[in-house]
Amino acid sequence: MKLGLGLYRQMLTPEYLRFALQVGATHIVAHLPGQFSGSKKAVLTADQANIGFGLSDGDDPIWTDAGISELVALVRDAGLTLEALENFAPAHWYDVLLDGPQRDQHMEQLKQIVRAAGRAGIPTIGYYFSIAGVWGRTEGPCARGGARSVGFADPPQTPIPAGMVWNMVYDYERFTNDSTALAPVSPAQIWDRYRRFLHELLPVAEEAGVTLALHPDDPPLPELRGAARLVYTPDGYQQVLDLSPSPRHAMEFCVGTLSEMPDADIYAMVERYSRTGRIAYVHLRNVDGKAPHYQESFIDDGDTDIIRVLRILHANGFNGVIIPDHVPQLNCPAPWHAGVAHALGYMRAALQALGIREA
């Protein structure tokens, strides 16, 4: 297996890449949605705290052919390999998710991104097909020793405002001036939209040599903010895989999210899905509890035996990248860095203890 680290848009710098190399990572997963420092929309005021994960800027040059190639070179020059781009910008595909008037135009944008990734030699694009996205998490000193971590405590679910999708704002004017909310989205609607998306994008991915890897629903609930979900039960991924036998149609296998599913036996799920050979890469984190009440914990301190998970993955031939996902924040001058160093150190030691060679 290969140790990787996920870096957000603002972390894609030589300094963060050097840190990744120092803590033992060999591969990078670049999470691109988020704020772009050159954007006029990048500054949010204090009274806009309900803006979710922020504004999605479709003009970010990192999404162009040149931007993606430069990102590959940046990672390579740091002595690392860019394994995956993670998540499309909501500004590029909101009408694919919403089945809106610009759907066809947005699909063409996604096809261009996939082709650019293929030309740059990036093997995987992870994505999360969700209207509500990741929403409703709380943060507090809930991990071991009072370290700050995130969790979910079944909050009241407010409707999704106009101008927002995937818990990000794609149209700031609508978000601030339109008081309407998104109409409910049924299971039949979300599955129809997903099938059409996959039917159109997968042939492009196959031609480009890029694997499309779907993330499960986080939090794993059948509905969030009035929008139905896709993968929130142990059988959800099977329904997704059954849509196409293509090896380019795969899973972004998030152990933490899967273990949060109320009826999930995480070890049975790892066994079942790793046997398919269609896990593109793995998010490895630990949690306490099940949806709708759970708290993320240190990788060595939750309900899941991470070493057992690694043993199953190895036994079934998985040799891809594993990343620690998000981590609890330690009480020190560099909370994120310390949390990541702890997680990657544990993961590397676990692989060595199991006799699993880092590829």
C-alpha positions as MATLAB code, in Angstrom:
seq = 'MKLGLGLYRQMLTPEYLRFALQVGATHIVAHLPGQFSGSKKAVLTADQANIGFGLSDGDDPIWTDAGISELVALVRDAGLTLEALENFAPAHWYDVLLDGPQRDQHMEQLKQIVRAAGRAGIPTIGYYFSIAGVWGRTEGPCARGGARSVGFADPPQTPIPAGMVWNMVYDYERFTNDSTALAPVSPAQIWDRYRRFLHELLPVAEEAGVTLALHPDDPPLPELRGAARLVYTPDGYQQVLDLSPSPRHAMEFCVGTLSEMPDADIYAMVERYSRTGRIAYVHLRNVDGKAPHYQESFIDDGDTDIIRVLRILHANGFNGVIIPDHVPQLNCPAPWHAGVAHALGYMRAALQALGIREA';
ca = [
       0.000    0.000    0.000;
       0.996    3.617   -0.444;
       0.746    6.279    2.255;
      -0.845    9.491    1.074;
      -2.066   12.791    2.421;
      -5.077   14.827    1.388;
      -4.367   18.541    1.011;
      -6.999   21.233    0.563;
      -6.793   23.959   -2.082;
      -4.989   26.475    0.144;
      -2.499   23.818    1.280;
      -1.151   23.032   -2.168;
       2.139   24.829   -1.540;
       5.788   23.743   -1.343;
       5.703   24.101    2.457;
       2.786   21.717    2.959;
       4.182   19.286    0.394;
       7.522   19.256    2.210;
       5.662   18.483    5.434;
       3.818   15.605    3.716;
       7.124   14.098    2.604;
       8.621   14.512    6.076;
       5.789   12.641    7.797;
       6.063    9.686    5.440;
       3.582   10.334    2.637;
       4.509    9.414   -0.916;
       1.263   10.419   -2.640;
      -1.050   13.431   -2.557;
      -4.810   13.661   -2.962;
      -5.655   17.262   -3.902;
      -9.026   18.452   -2.622;
      -9.679   21.347   -4.993;
     -13.092   22.910   -4.168;
     -12.791   25.918   -1.898;
     -11.555   29.439   -1.888;
      -9.096   30.741   -4.436;
      -6.862   33.546   -3.178;
      -7.066   35.449   -6.460;
     -10.853   35.590   -6.418;
     -12.763   38.753   -5.576;
     -15.210   36.491   -3.731;
     -12.629   35.004   -1.395;
     -13.252   37.266    1.621;
     -16.318   36.488    3.730;
     -17.644   38.700    6.483;
     -18.434   37.536   10.003;
     -22.210   37.679    9.466;
     -21.938   35.067    6.679;
     -21.060   32.194    9.008;
     -23.957   30.141    7.600;
     -22.287   29.926    4.215;
     -21.329   26.257    4.696;
     -17.912   25.372    3.321;
     -17.647   28.738    1.574;
     -17.927   30.048   -1.953;
     -17.243   27.948   -5.024;
     -15.273   29.888   -7.622;
     -15.467   28.373  -11.086;
     -12.797   30.774  -12.371;
     -10.013   29.216  -10.305;
      -7.212   28.619  -12.851;
      -6.174   25.380  -11.156;
      -9.007   23.658  -13.082;
      -7.550   24.503  -16.502;
      -5.190   22.285  -18.494;
      -2.294   24.528  -17.519;
      -3.359   24.662  -13.868;
      -3.678   20.894  -13.536;
      -0.317   20.347  -15.263;
       1.323   22.900  -12.977;
      -0.154   21.145   -9.948;
       1.264   17.802  -11.091;
       4.671   19.437  -11.541;
       4.483   21.132   -8.128;
       3.787   17.814   -6.404;
       6.410   15.968   -8.453;
       9.072   18.594   -7.700;
       8.429   18.024   -3.995;
       9.295   14.335   -4.426;
       5.665   13.159   -4.297;
       3.075   11.742   -6.707;
      -0.339   13.301   -7.355;
      -2.686   10.337   -6.982;
      -6.066   12.025   -7.317;
      -8.049   15.186   -7.717;
     -10.822   15.116   -5.156;
     -14.247   16.640   -5.771;
     -15.429   18.870   -8.580;
     -16.115   22.521   -7.759;
     -19.864   23.030   -7.205;
     -19.655   26.047   -9.541;
     -18.752   23.637  -12.345;
     -21.584   21.137  -11.899;
     -24.405   22.483   -9.739;
     -26.934   21.984  -12.527;
     -25.800   18.373  -12.966;
     -26.706   17.828   -9.318;
     -29.857   19.954   -9.531;
     -30.899   18.909  -13.069;
     -31.023   22.576  -13.986;
     -30.943   24.507  -17.264;
     -27.147   24.551  -17.560;
     -26.774   20.807  -17.083;
     -25.422   20.067  -20.561;
     -22.907   22.913  -20.336;
     -21.774   21.700  -16.930;
     -21.353   18.155  -18.188;
     -19.044   19.474  -20.889;
     -17.007   21.249  -18.210;
     -16.647   18.005  -16.280;
     -15.576   16.179  -19.425;
     -12.905   18.811  -20.055;
     -11.604   18.398  -16.493;
     -11.460   14.606  -16.827;
      -9.600   14.868  -20.139;
      -7.165   17.386  -18.638;
      -6.496   15.067  -15.709;
      -5.835   12.214  -18.112;
      -3.435   14.297  -20.183;
      -1.583   15.261  -16.995;
      -1.264   11.614  -15.917;
      -3.548   11.831  -12.870;
      -5.048    8.354  -12.400;
      -8.145    9.180  -10.324;
     -10.826   11.790   -9.729;
     -12.729   11.304   -6.496;
     -16.192   12.862   -6.359;
     -19.234   13.050   -4.111;
     -22.609   13.036   -5.887;
     -24.747   14.810   -3.308;
     -27.130   17.758   -3.177;
     -26.661   18.580    0.506;
     -23.025   17.484    0.725;
     -21.377   17.185    4.132;
     -23.568   19.262    6.431;
     -24.463   19.552   10.108;
     -21.180   18.628   11.716;
     -20.207   20.211   15.013;
     -16.706   20.765   16.339;
     -15.528   20.550   19.937;
     -12.941   19.145   22.371;
     -14.388   15.638   22.122;
     -11.425   13.431   21.147;
      -8.936   11.927   23.572;
      -7.527   14.452   26.018;
      -9.819   17.200   24.803;
      -8.440   17.342   21.264;
     -10.846   19.098   18.906;
     -12.700   16.858   16.489;
     -15.901   16.935   14.451;
     -19.073   14.955   14.945;
     -22.762   14.780   14.144;
     -25.539   15.109   16.731;
     -28.759   14.874   14.684;
     -29.331   18.632   14.338;
     -32.581   20.140   13.028;
     -32.336   20.071    9.252;
     -32.960   23.385    7.556;
     -33.861   23.523    3.843;
     -31.069   24.172    1.351;
     -31.084   27.879    0.372;
     -31.174   29.072   -3.214;
     -27.696   29.480   -4.655;
     -26.222   26.664   -2.563;
     -25.460   23.042   -3.339;
     -23.007   20.526   -1.847;
     -22.875   22.800    1.240;
     -21.151   25.512   -0.802;
     -22.454   28.710   -2.370;
     -22.220   28.748   -6.163;
     -24.324   31.900   -6.724;
     -23.679   34.547   -4.071;
     -26.362   36.932   -5.325;
     -29.080   34.287   -5.200;
     -27.860   33.052   -1.840;
     -28.096   36.513   -0.276;
     -31.179   37.873   -2.080;
     -33.444   34.901   -2.899;
     -35.467   33.679    0.080;
     -36.661   30.500   -1.613;
     -35.261   27.072   -0.816;
     -34.451   24.040   -2.915;
     -37.417   21.763   -3.542;
     -37.197   18.263   -2.011;
     -35.247   15.723   -4.078;
     -36.607   12.158   -4.036;
     -34.600    8.911   -4.187;
     -35.847    8.331   -7.737;
     -34.665   11.790   -8.777;
     -31.178   11.539   -7.264;
     -30.601    8.076   -8.758;
     -31.820    9.231  -12.175;
     -29.485   12.217  -12.090;
     -26.596   10.005  -11.022;
     -27.207    7.409  -13.744;
     -27.279   10.100  -16.420;
     -24.097   11.699  -15.049;
     -22.285    8.370  -15.010;
     -23.566    7.324  -18.440;
     -22.167   10.516  -19.998;
     -18.912   10.944  -18.054;
     -17.701    7.358  -17.709;
     -16.907    6.847  -21.440;
     -14.812   10.029  -21.338;
     -12.990    8.765  -18.255;
     -12.323    5.423  -19.931;
     -10.882    7.137  -22.977;
      -8.775    9.465  -20.801;
      -7.477    6.664  -18.578;
      -8.978    8.216  -15.451;
     -10.854    6.333  -12.724;
     -13.968    8.001  -11.281;
     -14.284    7.161   -7.576;
     -17.494    7.859   -5.640;
     -17.432    8.867   -1.948;
     -20.242    7.514    0.297;
     -22.751    9.870    1.914;
     -21.417   11.723    4.973;
     -23.357   11.740    7.231;
     -24.865    8.399    6.116;
     -28.550    9.292    6.294;
     -31.281    8.459    3.761;
     -32.138   12.151    3.452;
     -30.380   15.381    4.391;
     -31.974   18.825    4.237;
     -34.774   17.454    2.057;
     -32.476   15.762   -0.464;
     -32.274   11.987   -0.873;
     -28.876   10.265   -0.756;
     -27.144    7.446   -2.662;
     -24.714    5.470   -0.477;
     -25.896    5.456    3.147;
     -26.364    1.700    3.774;
     -23.993   -1.276    3.481;
     -25.609   -2.231    0.155;
     -25.410    1.265   -1.329;
     -22.034    0.823   -2.965;
     -23.212   -2.402   -4.592;
     -26.110   -0.561   -6.195;
     -23.601    1.967   -7.534;
     -21.171   -0.662   -8.848;
     -24.006   -2.529  -10.544;
     -24.584    0.468  -12.809;
     -21.446   -0.349  -14.807;
     -18.811   -3.113  -14.798;
     -16.140   -0.676  -15.978;
     -12.954   -0.710  -13.861;
     -12.971    3.077  -14.294;
     -16.143    3.156  -12.169;
     -14.871    2.761   -8.618;
     -15.106    3.689   -4.951;
     -13.482    6.424   -2.901;
     -13.645    4.120    0.103;
     -14.142    6.174    3.290;
     -13.834    3.797    6.237;
     -14.991    6.434    8.717;
     -18.193    7.234    6.848;
     -18.972    3.571    6.210;
     -18.475    2.687    9.863;
     -20.977    5.428   10.810;
     -23.784    3.605    8.978;
     -26.315    2.390   11.582;
     -26.466   -1.236   10.385;
     -22.885   -1.542    9.189;
     -20.367   -4.219   10.094;
     -17.334   -2.316    8.874;
     -15.134   -5.426    8.603;
     -17.748   -7.230    6.494;
     -17.999   -4.166    4.272;
     -14.228   -3.933    3.829;
     -14.137   -7.652    3.018;
     -17.033   -7.410    0.578;
     -15.923   -4.385   -1.367;
     -12.172   -4.947   -1.393;
     -12.870   -8.261   -3.149;
     -14.334   -6.323   -6.087;
     -10.958   -4.792   -6.966;
     -12.728   -1.463   -7.455;
     -11.485    0.561   -4.506;
      -9.561    3.459   -6.042;
      -8.152    4.795   -2.771;
      -9.034    4.752    0.916;
      -9.933    7.414    3.471;
      -8.847    5.978    6.806;
     -10.261    7.500    9.994;
     -11.915    6.339   13.177;
     -15.197    7.279   14.875;
     -17.188    6.637   18.039;
     -20.887    5.945   17.522;
     -23.275    5.593   14.596;
     -25.435    7.996   12.611;
     -27.192   10.115   13.614;
     -24.913   10.467   16.685;
     -21.186   10.016   16.281;
     -17.864   11.711   16.974;
     -14.615   11.408   15.061;
     -11.679   10.185   17.109;
      -7.978    9.540   16.821;
      -7.139    6.783   14.371;
      -6.084    4.484   17.228;
      -8.946    5.328   19.587;
     -12.393    4.712   18.055;
     -14.844    1.878   17.468;
     -12.939    0.504   14.463;
      -9.861   -1.715   14.652;
      -7.829    0.002   11.940;
      -5.189   -2.722   11.888;
      -7.889   -5.305   11.184;
      -9.133   -3.135    8.309;
      -5.630   -2.924    6.841;
      -5.183   -6.676    7.179;
      -8.391   -7.328    5.209;
      -7.459   -4.835    2.504;
      -4.046   -6.437    2.109;
      -5.428   -9.992    2.069;
      -7.756   -9.046   -0.789;
      -5.029   -7.489   -2.883;
      -5.600   -3.785   -2.359;
      -2.338   -1.986   -3.072;
      -3.511    1.577   -3.559;
      -3.220    4.796   -1.613;
      -4.516    5.239    1.926;
      -4.892    8.718    3.392;
      -5.827    9.739    6.947;
      -8.737   11.969    5.885;
      -9.417   14.679    8.481;
      -7.931   14.285   11.953;
      -8.467   15.601   15.498;
      -6.597   18.825   16.227;
      -3.979   18.644   18.962;
      -3.454   21.387   21.543;
      -0.187   22.817   20.297;
       1.072   25.624   18.051;
       0.385   23.504   14.918;
      -2.842   21.553   15.636;
      -3.451   20.221   12.118;
       0.179   19.299   11.495;
       0.404   17.428   14.783;
      -2.831   15.545   14.127;
      -1.715   14.487   10.666;
       1.731   13.451   11.903;
       0.125   11.254   14.559;
      -2.248    9.616   12.062;
       0.361    8.964    9.377;
       2.862    7.708   11.961;
       0.295    5.225   13.233;
      -0.609    4.104    9.727;
       3.002    3.612    8.720;
       3.783    1.663   11.874;
       0.679   -0.491   11.346;
       1.761   -1.387    7.812;
       5.225   -2.291    9.042;
       3.843   -4.385   11.918;
       1.637   -6.280    9.455;
       4.534   -6.853    7.087;
       2.836   -4.832    4.346;
       5.372   -3.181    2.109;
       4.795    0.397    1.063;
       4.655    0.231   -2.727;
];
